[in-house]
Every structure is written in structure tokens, then in C-alpha cells.
Amino acid sequence: MYTQLLLEHFQNPRNVGELDPPAVTVEASNPACGDIMRLSVRFDRDSAAEAKYKVRGCTASIAAGSVLTEWLTGKRREEIAEFQPSVVDAALGGLAPESKHAAVLCGDAVKLLLKRYGGGA
């Protein structure tokens, strides 16, 4: 059901936690399944210098948050704006249809992040 990559990120999640201000913190939720992701990103000169997350949700959402924070770190705002849920899906070795919502949750969090960040550090 789960790929080895997904299980690795679930069992050994990267970048768990929350960053203090002036980091940008957003919370995205999936009302259908109840998963919630809290994403914090510290920007330095329009690049994501550090990213952390917390998830209340399923195995796939926990693993997806881990992958998302790894992907975000070092990316410029323009690159972040290009994010698609398929990035998370591919990085986890392909999500089962019933777990695709985890990648969508990441996409929702990134949209909120960009809206909140607004281009200024």
C-alpha cells in the first residue's frame, strides 16, 4: 500500500516543528478527511531558508509534509509559485489513489504560504 520512500519519511520525518516569527506560518486543512498541516517557512532574501511542519493526519500526510519541507528549502519565491502536488506524489514514489489528498494538502499549504508571504520578507 505504501512505498518504501513514503514509509521512510513517515518513520523518520524531516523538519518537524514550527519556526518562530518572523517566519511565515500557515495552516491548511482537508475537510473531507480531517488532516491539518501547519507549515512554517523562514525567508531570507526571497528564498526559503528554512521550513518546518506539523501534521495531524494520516501516514501519507505526515510523509508528504516531510518531503514538502525538503523541497521548499532553498527555493526562491518564483520556484515555490510553480509548486504542484505532483512533486510530492513523485518524491514519495507515487501515492495510492486514496492517499492523493496528502499531496493536495501540501499544495493548499503552499498556496496559503505564498498568499501570506506576499513577496516581502
N, C-alpha and C positions, 0 to 999 in steps of 0.2 A: 504494500500500500504506500509506504514512504520510501523515497530514495535514500541512499547512504548519505548524500550531501545534506538532505533535509534533516536526517537524524543527527548528523554531526553538529549542525547549527542549533538543533533543539537541545542536545545534551551538553553542548559547550557553546552557549550563546556568547557572541561578542558584543561589547559596548552596551552592556545592560546598565541602566541607571538614568539619571537626569542631570542636566547641566544647570548651573545657577545663571541668573541674568548677568550679563546681557545676552545670553544665548536665547534663541527663539524657540519657544516650546508650543507645540500644538497637540491637540487630541482629536483623533479620528475614530469613528465607531461604525460598526456594521450592524444596523438594527435587526437584520434578518437572523444573524447568528449570535449577536451579543458581544462579539470581540471588540476590544478597545485598545488602541495603540496611542501611547504618549511619546512623541518624538521631540528631542531637543537637539538643536544644532547651533554651534558657535561659529560665526562667520568672521573671517579675517580677510580684509581687502577683497570682498565679494566672492570669496571661496569658503566652502565648508571646511573649517579647520578641525572640527571635532563633532561627532554625532553620537548620541546615546538614545536608548529607547526603553520603554516598559510596555509589556503587553499583558492584558488579561484576556486570555483566549486559548485557542486550541494549539496543538503541536505545530501545525503549519504556520500559524500566525506568529508564534514565538520565533521559529526559524526564519521566517520572512523578515521580521524586524532586524534580526542579526545581519542578514545579507544586505538589507537596505542601508544600515549604518555603515557597513564596509564600503558599499558602492558610493554613498554620499561623500565620504571623507576625501577631501582634496578636489572635489568638483567645483567648478565655477557656477555661478547662478544660471548662466545660459545653458550649461550642460544639464543642470538639475531640471530646468524647464523642459528638457527633452525626455525626461523620465517616462517610461511606460511600464505597466505591471509585468509585461513580458520579460523585463530584465530580471526581476525576482524569480519568476517562473523558471527561466533558463538557468539562473545561478543555483537553483535548488534541484536541478536535474529533471525538471518537469513536475508540475503539481497535478495530482489526480483531479478530475472534474469537481469533486466535492470539496476540494481544498483551494480552488482558484480564488475564492474570496479573500484569502490571505494576501495575495499579490494585489488585489483591488484595494484592500485596506491600506497597503503601502502607498499606492497611487493617490488615494484620498489624503493621506497624511502629507505627502509631498505637495499636493495642490494647496493645502492649508498652509504649509510652511512658506511657500512662495507668496501666497497672499499676505501672510503676516509679515514676512521679511520685507516685501515691498521694494527691494532693490537697494536699501540703505543699510549699512552695517550697524 
